[in-house]
Amino acid sequence: MIERSHPFPRPFHPSPDAVDELIQRASARPDGLEFLDRGALDAVAAAFGVHAFTVEEARQVRRGASS
């Protein structure tokens, strides 16, 4: 059995810079922030060329910012 010093596989966590960039890119498009917040997860990820986890994290950041 192989021993690992970390759990495998490691979960993907988007960088804060990637999340900020996604929010900035969305804000530059007409209705982009609404699309980011409410669009289908896979559609938003495909439209912006990012991982779905990045979209989820950006949505969480935006929910926190709008509260």
PDB file of N, H, CA, C and O in Angstrom:
ATOM      1  N   MET A   1       0.842  -1.182   0.000  1.00  0.00           N
ATOM      2  CA  MET A   1       0.000   0.000   0.000  1.00  0.00           C
ATOM      3  C   MET A   1       0.886   1.244   0.000  1.00  0.00           C
ATOM      4  O   MET A   1       1.893   1.302   0.706  1.00  0.00           O
ATOM      5  N   ILE A   2       0.501   2.232  -0.797  1.00  0.00           N
ATOM      6  H   ILE A   2      -0.317   2.185  -1.371  1.00  0.00           H
ATOM      7  CA  ILE A   2       1.254   3.479  -0.894  1.00  0.00           C
ATOM      8  C   ILE A   2       0.784   4.426   0.203  1.00  0.00           C
ATOM      9  O   ILE A   2      -0.413   4.657   0.371  1.00  0.00           O
ATOM     10  N   GLU A   3       1.734   4.964   0.936  1.00  0.00           N
ATOM     11  H   GLU A   3       2.707   4.776   0.800  1.00  0.00           H
ATOM     12  CA  GLU A   3       1.400   5.956   1.958  1.00  0.00           C
ATOM     13  C   GLU A   3       1.572   7.343   1.362  1.00  0.00           C
ATOM     14  O   GLU A   3       2.557   7.626   0.680  1.00  0.00           O
ATOM     15  N   ARG A   4       0.599   8.200   1.630  1.00  0.00           N
ATOM     16  H   ARG A   4      -0.201   7.970   2.184  1.00  0.00           H
ATOM     17  CA  ARG A   4       0.651   9.569   1.121  1.00  0.00           C
ATOM     18  C   ARG A   4       0.610  10.528   2.302  1.00  0.00           C
ATOM     19  O   ARG A   4      -0.021  10.254   3.323  1.00  0.00           O
ATOM     20  N   SER A   5       1.291  11.649   2.145  1.00  0.00           N
ATOM     21  H   SER A   5       1.804  11.871   1.316  1.00  0.00           H
ATOM     22  CA  SER A   5       1.286  12.651   3.206  1.00  0.00           C
ATOM     23  C   SER A   5       0.065  13.562   3.121  1.00  0.00           C
ATOM     24  O   SER A   5      -0.160  14.389   4.004  1.00  0.00           O
ATOM     25  N   HIS A   6      -0.720  13.409   2.063  1.00  0.00           N
ATOM     26  H   HIS A   6      -0.537  12.736   1.346  1.00  0.00           H
ATOM     27  CA  HIS A   6      -1.919  14.216   1.884  1.00  0.00           C
ATOM     28  C   HIS A   6      -3.027  13.339   1.312  1.00  0.00           C
ATOM     29  O   HIS A   6      -2.754  12.317   0.682  1.00  0.00           O
ATOM     30  N   PRO A   7      -4.282  13.741   1.531  1.00  0.00           N
ATOM     31  CA  PRO A   7      -5.383  12.965   0.950  1.00  0.00           C
ATOM     32  C   PRO A   7      -5.307  12.999  -0.575  1.00  0.00           C
ATOM     33  O   PRO A   7      -4.880  13.991  -1.164  1.00  0.00           O
ATOM     34  N   PHE A   8      -5.716  11.933  -1.187  1.00  0.00           N
ATOM     35  H   PHE A   8      -6.063  11.127  -0.708  1.00  0.00           H
ATOM     36  CA  PHE A   8      -5.652  11.861  -2.639  1.00  0.00           C
ATOM     37  C   PHE A   8      -7.018  11.515  -3.177  1.00  0.00           C
ATOM     38  O   PHE A   8      -7.627  10.597  -2.627  1.00  0.00           O
ATOM     39  N   PRO A   9      -7.545  12.132  -4.158  1.00  0.00           N
ATOM     40  CA  PRO A   9      -6.997  13.317  -4.800  1.00  0.00           C
ATOM     41  C   PRO A   9      -7.291  14.567  -3.977  1.00  0.00           C
ATOM     42  O   PRO A   9      -8.244  14.611  -3.199  1.00  0.00           O
ATOM     43  N   ARG A  10      -6.467  15.560  -4.163  1.00  0.00           N
ATOM     44  H   ARG A  10      -5.693  15.524  -4.795  1.00  0.00           H
ATOM     45  CA  ARG A  10      -6.687  16.821  -3.461  1.00  0.00           C
ATOM     46  C   ARG A  10      -7.867  17.542  -4.111  1.00  0.00           C
ATOM     47  O   ARG A  10      -7.970  17.578  -5.337  1.00  0.00           O
ATOM     48  N   PRO A  11      -8.746  18.108  -3.310  1.00  0.00           N
ATOM     49  CA  PRO A  11      -9.877  18.835  -3.894  1.00  0.00           C
ATOM     50  C   PRO A  11      -9.406  20.123  -4.569  1.00  0.00           C
ATOM     51  O   PRO A  11      -8.437  20.745  -4.135  1.00  0.00           O
ATOM     52  N   PHE A  12     -10.098  20.509  -5.626  1.00  0.00           N
ATOM     53  H   PHE A  12     -10.886  20.004  -5.978  1.00  0.00           H
ATOM     54  CA  PHE A  12      -9.775  21.741  -6.339  1.00  0.00           C
ATOM     55  C   PHE A  12     -10.351  22.925  -5.582  1.00  0.00           C
ATOM     56  O   PHE A  12     -11.524  22.922  -5.209  1.00  0.00           O
ATOM     57  N   HIS A  13      -9.533  23.925  -5.360  1.00  0.00           N
ATOM     58  H   HIS A  13      -8.580  23.927  -5.663  1.00  0.00           H
ATOM     59  CA  HIS A  13      -9.975  25.178  -4.758  1.00  0.00           C
ATOM     60  C   HIS A  13      -9.498  26.308  -5.654  1.00  0.00           C
ATOM     61  O   HIS A  13      -8.294  26.470  -5.850  1.00  0.00           O
ATOM     62  N   PRO A  14     -10.419  27.092  -6.203  1.00  0.00           N
ATOM     63  CA  PRO A  14      -9.989  28.193  -7.065  1.00  0.00           C
ATOM     64  C   PRO A  14      -9.240  29.242  -6.264  1.00  0.00           C
ATOM     65  O   PRO A  14      -9.536  29.477  -5.093  1.00  0.00           O
ATOM     66  N   SER A  15      -8.272  29.867  -6.905  1.00  0.00           N
ATOM     67  H   SER A  15      -8.032  29.677  -7.857  1.00  0.00           H
ATOM     68  CA  SER A  15      -7.512  30.913  -6.227  1.00  0.00           C
ATOM     69  C   SER A  15      -8.382  32.161  -6.081  1.00  0.00           C
ATOM     70  O   SER A  15      -9.277  32.396  -6.893  1.00  0.00           O
ATOM     71  N   PRO A  16      -8.121  32.953  -5.056  1.00  0.00           N
ATOM     72  CA  PRO A  16      -8.867  34.212  -4.910  1.00  0.00           C
ATOM     73  C   PRO A  16      -8.712  35.106  -6.138  1.00  0.00           C
ATOM     74  O   PRO A  16      -9.650  35.811  -6.511  1.00  0.00           O
ATOM     75  N   ASP A  17      -7.538  35.085  -6.767  1.00  0.00           N
ATOM     76  H   ASP A  17      -6.777  34.512  -6.464  1.00  0.00           H
ATOM     77  CA  ASP A  17      -7.336  35.896  -7.972  1.00  0.00           C
ATOM     78  C   ASP A  17      -8.244  35.441  -9.110  1.00  0.00           C
ATOM     79  O   ASP A  17      -8.788  36.273  -9.836  1.00  0.00           O
ATOM     80  N   ALA A  18      -8.413  34.130  -9.272  1.00  0.00           N
ATOM     81  H   ALA A  18      -7.970  33.454  -8.682  1.00  0.00           H
ATOM     82  CA  ALA A  18      -9.285  33.604 -10.328  1.00  0.00           C
ATOM     83  C   ALA A  18     -10.737  34.000 -10.073  1.00  0.00           C
ATOM     84  O   ALA A  18     -11.471  34.322 -11.007  1.00  0.00           O
ATOM     85  N   VAL A  19     -11.142  33.974  -8.820  1.00  0.00           N
ATOM     86  H   VAL A  19     -10.546  33.712  -8.061  1.00  0.00           H
ATOM     87  CA  VAL A  19     -12.514  34.361  -8.459  1.00  0.00           C
ATOM     88  C   VAL A  19     -12.725  35.849  -8.723  1.00  0.00           C
ATOM     89  O   VAL A  19     -13.737  36.240  -9.306  1.00  0.00           O
ATOM     90  N   ASP A  20     -11.777  36.678  -8.296  1.00  0.00           N
ATOM     91  H   ASP A  20     -10.955  36.361  -7.822  1.00  0.00           H
ATOM     92  CA  ASP A  20     -11.878  38.125  -8.524  1.00  0.00           C
ATOM     93  C   ASP A  20     -11.908  38.446 -10.014  1.00  0.00           C
ATOM     94  O   ASP A  20     -12.669  39.306 -10.455  1.00  0.00           O
ATOM     95  N   GLU A  21     -11.077  37.753 -10.782  1.00  0.00           N
ATOM     96  H   GLU A  21     -10.458  37.054 -10.423  1.00  0.00           H
ATOM     97  CA  GLU A  21     -11.043  37.987 -12.225  1.00  0.00           C
ATOM     98  C   GLU A  21     -12.383  37.625 -12.865  1.00  0.00           C
ATOM     99  O   GLU A  21     -12.866  38.345 -13.739  1.00  0.00           O
ATOM    100  N   LEU A  22     -12.978  36.524 -12.441  1.00  0.00           N
ATOM    101  H   LEU A  22     -12.585  35.939 -11.731  1.00  0.00           H
ATOM    102  CA  LEU A  22     -14.282  36.128 -12.978  1.00  0.00           C
ATOM    103  C   LEU A  22     -15.331  37.193 -12.671  1.00  0.00           C
ATOM    104  O   LEU A  22     -16.115  37.551 -13.549  1.00  0.00           O
ATOM    105  N   ILE A  23     -15.357  37.694 -11.468  1.00  0.00           N
ATOM    106  H   ILE A  23     -14.719  37.404 -10.754  1.00  0.00           H
ATOM    107  CA  ILE A  23     -16.331  38.730 -11.093  1.00  0.00           C
ATOM    108  C   ILE A  23     -16.104  39.993 -11.919  1.00  0.00           C
ATOM    109  O   ILE A  23     -17.063  40.618 -12.371  1.00  0.00           O
ATOM    110  N   GLN A  24     -14.845  40.371 -12.118  1.00  0.00           N
ATOM    111  H   GLN A  24     -14.066  39.863 -11.751  1.00  0.00           H
ATOM    112  CA  GLN A  24     -14.536  41.554 -12.928  1.00  0.00           C
ATOM    113  C   GLN A  24     -14.970  41.357 -14.376  1.00  0.00           C
ATOM    114  O   GLN A  24     -15.548  42.258 -14.984  1.00  0.00           O
ATOM    115  N   ARG A  25     -14.691  40.178 -14.924  1.00  0.00           N
ATOM    116  H   ARG A  25     -14.221  39.446 -14.429  1.00  0.00           H
ATOM    117  CA  ARG A  25     -15.086  39.897 -16.305  1.00  0.00           C
ATOM    118  C   ARG A  25     -16.603  39.911 -16.448  1.00  0.00           C
ATOM    119  O   ARG A  25     -17.129  40.427 -17.434  1.00  0.00           O
ATOM    120  N   ALA A  26     -17.300  39.353 -15.479  1.00  0.00           N
ATOM    121  H   ALA A  26     -16.872  38.934 -14.678  1.00  0.00           H
ATOM    122  CA  ALA A  26     -18.764  39.347 -15.533  1.00  0.00           C
ATOM    123  C   ALA A  26     -19.318  40.766 -15.443  1.00  0.00           C
ATOM    124  O   ALA A  26     -20.287  41.099 -16.126  1.00  0.00           O
ATOM    125  N   SER A  27     -18.715  41.596 -14.609  1.00  0.00           N
ATOM    126  H   SER A  27     -17.929  41.326 -14.054  1.00  0.00           H
ATOM    127  CA  SER A  27     -19.217  42.962 -14.438  1.00  0.00           C
ATOM    128  C   SER A  27     -19.023  43.806 -15.693  1.00  0.00           C
ATOM    129  O   SER A  27     -19.702  44.818 -15.866  1.00  0.00           O
ATOM    130  N   ALA A  28     -18.110  43.405 -16.565  1.00  0.00           N
ATOM    131  H   ALA A  28     -17.559  42.582 -16.425  1.00  0.00           H
ATOM    132  CA  ALA A  28     -17.853  44.143 -17.800  1.00  0.00           C
ATOM    133  C   ALA A  28     -18.863  43.815 -18.904  1.00  0.00           C
ATOM    134  O   ALA A  28     -18.880  44.478 -19.941  1.00  0.00           O
ATOM    135  N   ARG A  29     -19.698  42.806 -18.692  1.00  0.00           N
ATOM    136  H   ARG A  29     -19.685  42.267 -17.850  1.00  0.00           H
ATOM    137  CA  ARG A  29     -20.678  42.389 -19.703  1.00  0.00           C
ATOM    138  C   ARG A  29     -22.068  42.859 -19.299  1.00  0.00           C
ATOM    139  O   ARG A  29     -22.408  42.858 -18.116  1.00  0.00           O
ATOM    140  N   PRO A  30     -22.880  43.264 -20.288  1.00  0.00           N
ATOM    141  CA  PRO A  30     -24.267  43.595 -19.951  1.00  0.00           C
ATOM    142  C   PRO A  30     -24.946  42.372 -19.321  1.00  0.00           C
ATOM    143  O   PRO A  30     -24.882  41.273 -19.872  1.00  0.00           O
ATOM    144  N   ASP A  31     -25.564  42.556 -18.219  1.00  0.00           N
ATOM    145  H   ASP A  31     -25.615  43.449 -17.771  1.00  0.00           H
ATOM    146  CA  ASP A  31     -26.234  41.475 -17.477  1.00  0.00           C
ATOM    147  C   ASP A  31     -25.279  40.372 -17.039  1.00  0.00           C
ATOM    148  O   ASP A  31     -25.718  39.277 -16.686  1.00  0.00           O
ATOM    149  N   GLY A  32     -23.993  40.646 -17.057  1.00  0.00           N
ATOM    150  H   GLY A  32     -23.636  41.535 -17.344  1.00  0.00           H
ATOM    151  CA  GLY A  32     -23.004  39.624 -16.717  1.00  0.00           C
ATOM    152  C   GLY A  32     -23.068  39.176 -15.270  1.00  0.00           C
ATOM    153  O   GLY A  32     -22.926  37.988 -14.981  1.00  0.00           O
ATOM    154  N   LEU A  33     -23.281  40.119 -14.355  1.00  0.00           N
ATOM    155  H   LEU A  33     -23.396  41.084 -14.590  1.00  0.00           H
ATOM    156  CA  LEU A  33     -23.348  39.736 -12.942  1.00  0.00           C
ATOM    157  C   LEU A  33     -24.610  38.937 -12.645  1.00  0.00           C
ATOM    158  O   LEU A  33     -24.587  38.015 -11.829  1.00  0.00           O
ATOM    159  N   GLU A  34     -25.708  39.289 -13.303  1.00  0.00           N
ATOM    160  H   GLU A  34     -25.727  40.038 -13.965  1.00  0.00           H
ATOM    161  CA  GLU A  34     -26.935  38.498 -13.121  1.00  0.00           C
ATOM    162  C   GLU A  34     -26.729  37.085 -13.669  1.00  0.00           C
ATOM    163  O   GLU A  34     -27.153  36.105 -13.056  1.00  0.00           O
ATOM    164  N   PHE A  35     -26.078  36.990 -14.822  1.00  0.00           N
ATOM    165  H   PHE A  35     -25.734  37.785 -15.321  1.00  0.00           H
ATOM    166  CA  PHE A  35     -25.777  35.679 -15.406  1.00  0.00           C
ATOM    167  C   PHE A  35     -24.867  34.885 -14.481  1.00  0.00           C
ATOM    168  O   PHE A  35     -25.086  33.693 -14.270  1.00  0.00           O
ATOM    169  N   LEU A  36     -23.850  35.533 -13.928  1.00  0.00           N
ATOM    170  H   LEU A  36     -23.672  36.502 -14.100  1.00  0.00           H
ATOM    171  CA  LEU A  36     -22.949  34.869 -12.990  1.00  0.00           C
ATOM    172  C   LEU A  36     -23.723  34.348 -11.782  1.00  0.00           C
ATOM    173  O   LEU A  36     -23.511  33.217 -11.344  1.00  0.00           O
ATOM    174  N   ASP A  37     -24.608  35.165 -11.254  1.00  0.00           N
ATOM    175  H   ASP A  37     -24.780  36.083 -11.610  1.00  0.00           H
ATOM    176  CA  ASP A  37     -25.351  34.806 -10.042  1.00  0.00           C
ATOM    177  C   ASP A  37     -26.445  33.768 -10.275  1.00  0.00           C
ATOM    178  O   ASP A  37     -26.696  32.930  -9.409  1.00  0.00           O
ATOM    179  N   ARG A  38     -27.102  33.817 -11.446  1.00  0.00           N
ATOM    180  H   ARG A  38     -26.898  34.498 -12.149  1.00  0.00           H
ATOM    181  CA  ARG A  38     -28.310  33.017 -11.637  1.00  0.00           C
ATOM    182  C   ARG A  38     -28.260  32.034 -12.798  1.00  0.00           C
ATOM    183  O   ARG A  38     -29.126  31.166 -12.910  1.00  0.00           O
ATOM    184  N   GLY A  39     -27.270  32.155 -13.652  1.00  0.00           N
ATOM    185  H   GLY A  39     -26.567  32.860 -13.561  1.00  0.00           H
ATOM    186  CA  GLY A  39     -27.203  31.270 -14.814  1.00  0.00           C
ATOM    187  C   GLY A  39     -26.906  29.835 -14.411  1.00  0.00           C
ATOM    188  O   GLY A  39     -26.428  29.568 -13.308  1.00  0.00           O
ATOM    189  N   ALA A  40     -27.195  28.921 -15.322  1.00  0.00           N
ATOM    190  H   ALA A  40     -27.583  29.138 -16.217  1.00  0.00           H
ATOM    191  CA  ALA A  40     -26.865  27.515 -15.077  1.00  0.00           C
ATOM    192  C   ALA A  40     -25.359  27.397 -14.869  1.00  0.00           C
ATOM    193  O   ALA A  40     -24.570  27.964 -15.625  1.00  0.00           O
ATOM    194  N   LEU A  41     -24.978  26.666 -13.853  1.00  0.00           N
ATOM    195  H   LEU A  41     -25.619  26.206 -13.239  1.00  0.00           H
ATOM    196  CA  LEU A  41     -23.574  26.557 -13.466  1.00  0.00           C
ATOM    197  C   LEU A  41     -22.677  26.190 -14.644  1.00  0.00           C
ATOM    198  O   LEU A  41     -21.643  26.824 -14.857  1.00  0.00           O
ATOM    199  N   ASP A  42     -23.064  25.173 -15.408  1.00  0.00           N
ATOM    200  H   ASP A  42     -23.903  24.658 -15.235  1.00  0.00           H
ATOM    201  CA  ASP A  42     -22.228  24.748 -16.529  1.00  0.00           C
ATOM    202  C   ASP A  42     -22.187  25.792 -17.637  1.00  0.00           C
ATOM    203  O   ASP A  42     -21.162  25.948 -18.299  1.00  0.00           O
ATOM    204  N   ALA A  43     -23.283  26.507 -17.846  1.00  0.00           N
ATOM    205  H   ALA A  43     -24.117  26.380 -17.308  1.00  0.00           H
ATOM    206  CA  ALA A  43     -23.314  27.545 -18.875  1.00  0.00           C
ATOM    207  C   ALA A  43     -22.411  28.713 -18.505  1.00  0.00           C
ATOM    208  O   ALA A  43     -21.693  29.238 -19.356  1.00  0.00           O
ATOM    209  N   VAL A  44     -22.443  29.121 -17.249  1.00  0.00           N
ATOM    210  H   VAL A  44     -23.026  28.694 -16.558  1.00  0.00           H
ATOM    211  CA  VAL A  44     -21.589  30.220 -16.792  1.00  0.00           C
ATOM    212  C   VAL A  44     -20.121  29.815 -16.896  1.00  0.00           C
ATOM    213  O   VAL A  44     -19.293  30.582 -17.388  1.00  0.00           O
ATOM    214  N   ALA A  45     -19.804  28.617 -16.433  1.00  0.00           N
ATOM    215  H   ALA A  45     -20.476  27.994 -16.033  1.00  0.00           H
ATOM    216  CA  ALA A  45     -18.419  28.142 -16.504  1.00  0.00           C
ATOM    217  C   ALA A  45     -17.931  28.098 -17.945  1.00  0.00           C
ATOM    218  O   ALA A  45     -16.808  28.515 -18.229  1.00  0.00           O
ATOM    219  N   ALA A  46     -18.761  27.600 -18.860  1.00  0.00           N
ATOM    220  H   ALA A  46     -19.673  27.262 -18.630  1.00  0.00           H
ATOM    221  CA  ALA A  46     -18.369  27.519 -20.268  1.00  0.00           C
ATOM    222  C   ALA A  46     -18.230  28.907 -20.892  1.00  0.00           C
ATOM    223  O   ALA A  46     -17.292  29.159 -21.648  1.00  0.00           O
ATOM    224  N   ALA A  47     -19.152  29.795 -20.578  1.00  0.00           N
ATOM    225  H   ALA A  47     -19.914  29.590 -19.964  1.00  0.00           H
ATOM    226  CA  ALA A  47     -19.127  31.136 -21.166  1.00  0.00           C
ATOM    227  C   ALA A  47     -17.873  31.909 -20.774  1.00  0.00           C
ATOM    228  O   ALA A  47     -17.331  32.672 -21.574  1.00  0.00           O
ATOM    229  N   PHE A  48     -17.415  31.710 -19.545  1.00  0.00           N
ATOM    230  H   PHE A  48     -17.855  31.091 -18.895  1.00  0.00           H
ATOM    231  CA  PHE A  48     -16.245  32.435 -19.068  1.00  0.00           C
ATOM    232  C   PHE A  48     -14.967  31.607 -19.118  1.00  0.00           C
ATOM    233  O   PHE A  48     -13.887  32.108 -18.809  1.00  0.00           O
ATOM    234  N   GLY A  49     -15.087  30.347 -19.506  1.00  0.00           N
ATOM    235  H   GLY A  49     -15.965  29.939 -19.757  1.00  0.00           H
ATOM    236  CA  GLY A  49     -13.905  29.496 -19.629  1.00  0.00           C
ATOM    237  C   GLY A  49     -13.230  29.204 -18.303  1.00  0.00           C
ATOM    238  O   GLY A  49     -12.003  29.190 -18.210  1.00  0.00           O
ATOM    239  N   VAL A  50     -14.040  28.971 -17.272  1.00  0.00           N
ATOM    240  H   VAL A  50     -15.038  28.982 -17.348  1.00  0.00           H
ATOM    241  CA  VAL A  50     -13.504  28.683 -15.941  1.00  0.00           C
ATOM    242  C   VAL A  50     -14.101  27.382 -15.417  1.00  0.00           C
ATOM    243  O   VAL A  50     -15.061  26.854 -15.977  1.00  0.00           O
ATOM    244  N   HIS A  51     -13.526  26.881 -14.348  1.00  0.00           N
ATOM    245  H   HIS A  51     -12.746  27.310 -13.892  1.00  0.00           H
ATOM    246  CA  HIS A  51     -14.032  25.676 -13.693  1.00  0.00           C
ATOM    247  C   HIS A  51     -15.323  26.024 -12.950  1.00  0.00           C
ATOM    248  O   HIS A  51     -15.475  27.139 -12.451  1.00  0.00           O
ATOM    249  N   ALA A  52     -16.233  25.084 -12.881  1.00  0.00           N
ATOM    250  H   ALA A  52     -16.110  24.178 -13.286  1.00  0.00           H
ATOM    251  CA  ALA A  52     -17.501  25.301 -12.181  1.00  0.00           C
ATOM    252  C   ALA A  52     -17.288  25.678 -10.716  1.00  0.00           C
ATOM    253  O   ALA A  52     -18.077  26.439 -10.155  1.00  0.00           O
ATOM    254  N   PHE A  53     -16.233  25.157 -10.092  1.00  0.00           N
ATOM    255  H   PHE A  53     -15.592  24.539 -10.547  1.00  0.00           H
ATOM    256  CA  PHE A  53     -15.958  25.518  -8.697  1.00  0.00           C
ATOM    257  C   PHE A  53     -15.611  27.001  -8.573  1.00  0.00           C
ATOM    258  O   PHE A  53     -15.890  27.619  -7.546  1.00  0.00           O
ATOM    259  N   THR A  54     -15.007  27.574  -9.612  1.00  0.00           N
ATOM    260  H   THR A  54     -14.780  27.072 -10.447  1.00  0.00           H
ATOM    261  CA  THR A  54     -14.696  29.002  -9.599  1.00  0.00           C
ATOM    262  C   THR A  54     -15.989  29.803  -9.635  1.00  0.00           C
ATOM    263  O   THR A  54     -16.112  30.820  -8.953  1.00  0.00           O
ATOM    264  N   VAL A  55     -16.946  29.351 -10.423  1.00  0.00           N
ATOM    265  H   VAL A  55     -16.846  28.525 -10.977  1.00  0.00           H
ATOM    266  CA  VAL A  55     -18.255  30.010 -10.475  1.00  0.00           C
ATOM    267  C   VAL A  55     -18.936  29.920  -9.110  1.00  0.00           C
ATOM    268  O   VAL A  55     -19.469  30.915  -8.620  1.00  0.00           O
ATOM    269  N   GLU A  56     -18.923  28.756  -8.500  1.00  0.00           N
ATOM    270  H   GLU A  56     -18.490  27.947  -8.898  1.00  0.00           H
ATOM    271  CA  GLU A  56     -19.551  28.601  -7.183  1.00  0.00           C
ATOM    272  C   GLU A  56     -18.906  29.519  -6.150  1.00  0.00           C
ATOM    273  O   GLU A  56     -19.601  30.143  -5.348  1.00  0.00           O
ATOM    274  N   GLU A  57     -17.587  29.600  -6.170  1.00  0.00           N
ATOM    275  H   GLU A  57     -17.022  29.093  -6.821  1.00  0.00           H
ATOM    276  CA  GLU A  57     -16.887  30.463  -5.208  1.00  0.00           C
ATOM    277  C   GLU A  57     -17.218  31.932  -5.460  1.00  0.00           C
ATOM    278  O   GLU A  57     -17.426  32.690  -4.512  1.00  0.00           O
ATOM    279  N   ALA A  58     -17.270  32.337  -6.723  1.00  0.00           N
ATOM    280  H   ALA A  58     -17.101  31.721  -7.492  1.00  0.00           H
ATOM    281  CA  ALA A  58     -17.621  33.722  -7.054  1.00  0.00           C
ATOM    282  C   ALA A  58     -19.034  34.044  -6.580  1.00  0.00           C
ATOM    283  O   ALA A  58     -19.289  35.142  -6.086  1.00  0.00           O
ATOM    284  N   ARG A  59     -19.943  33.103  -6.725  1.00  0.00           N
ATOM    285  H   ARG A  59     -19.736  32.211  -7.127  1.00  0.00           H
ATOM    286  CA  ARG A  59     -21.307  33.310  -6.240  1.00  0.00           C
ATOM    287  C   ARG A  59     -21.334  33.482  -4.726  1.00  0.00           C
ATOM    288  O   ARG A  59     -22.075  34.317  -4.207  1.00  0.00           O
ATOM    289  N   GLN A  60     -20.538  32.704  -4.027  1.00  0.00           N
ATOM    290  H   GLN A  60     -19.936  32.025  -4.449  1.00  0.00           H
ATOM    291  CA  GLN A  60     -20.480  32.838  -2.568  1.00  0.00           C
ATOM    292  C   GLN A  60     -19.912  34.194  -2.178  1.00  0.00           C
ATOM    293  O   GLN A  60     -20.418  34.840  -1.260  1.00  0.00           O
ATOM    294  N   VAL A  61     -18.872  34.624  -2.864  1.00  0.00           N
ATOM    295  H   VAL A  61     -18.461  34.099  -3.609  1.00  0.00           H
ATOM    296  CA  VAL A  61     -18.282  35.938  -2.590  1.00  0.00           C
ATOM    297  C   VAL A  61     -19.316  37.028  -2.834  1.00  0.00           C
ATOM    298  O   VAL A  61     -19.467  37.944  -2.026  1.00  0.00           O
ATOM    299  N   ARG A  62     -20.024  36.924  -3.948  1.00  0.00           N
ATOM    300  H   ARG A  62     -19.901  36.180  -4.605  1.00  0.00           H
ATOM    301  CA  ARG A  62     -21.031  37.938  -4.275  1.00  0.00           C
ATOM    302  C   ARG A  62     -22.178  37.938  -3.269  1.00  0.00           C
ATOM    303  O   ARG A  62     -22.677  39.003  -2.906  1.00  0.00           O
ATOM    304  N   ARG A  63     -22.596  36.781  -2.820  1.00  0.00           N
ATOM    305  H   ARG A  63     -22.191  35.915  -3.114  1.00  0.00           H
ATOM    306  CA  ARG A  63     -23.662  36.731  -1.801  1.00  0.00           C
ATOM    307  C   ARG A  63     -23.195  37.404  -0.514  1.00  0.00           C
ATOM    308  O   ARG A  63     -23.963  38.119   0.130  1.00  0.00           O
ATOM    309  N   GLY A  64     -21.956  37.180  -0.145  1.00  0.00           N
ATOM    310  H   GLY A  64     -21.332  36.600  -0.668  1.00  0.00           H
ATOM    311  CA  GLY A  64     -21.404  37.813   1.050  1.00  0.00           C
ATOM    312  C   GLY A  64     -21.282  39.314   0.889  1.00  0.00           C
ATOM    313  O   GLY A  64     -21.500  40.067   1.838  1.00  0.00           O
ATOM    314  N   ALA A  65     -20.932  39.750  -0.313  1.00  0.00           N
ATOM    315  H   ALA A  65     -20.754  39.138  -1.084  1.00  0.00           H
ATOM    316  CA  ALA A  65     -20.758  41.174  -0.579  1.00  0.00           C
ATOM    317  C   ALA A  65     -22.092  41.906  -0.631  1.00  0.00           C
ATOM    318  O   ALA A  65     -22.161  43.093  -0.313  1.00  0.00           O
ATOM    319  N   SER A  66     -23.157  41.203  -1.031  1.00  0.00           N
ATOM    320  H   SER A  66     -23.100  40.238  -1.289  1.00  0.00           H
ATOM    321  CA  SER A  66     -24.460  41.862  -1.166  1.00  0.00           C
ATOM    322  C   SER A  66     -25.301  41.767   0.102  1.00  0.00           C
ATOM    323  O   SER A  66     -26.392  42.335   0.158  1.00  0.00           O
ATOM    324  N   SER A  67     -24.815  41.062   1.116  1.00  0.00           N
ATOM    325  H   SER A  67     -23.929  40.600   1.070  1.00  0.00           H
ATOM    326  CA  SER A  67     -25.590  40.911   2.358  1.00  0.00           C
ATOM    327  C   SER A  67     -25.460  42.122   3.244  1.00  0.00           C
ATOM    328  O   SER A  67     -26.046  42.161   4.326  1.00  0.00           O
TER     329      SER A  67
END
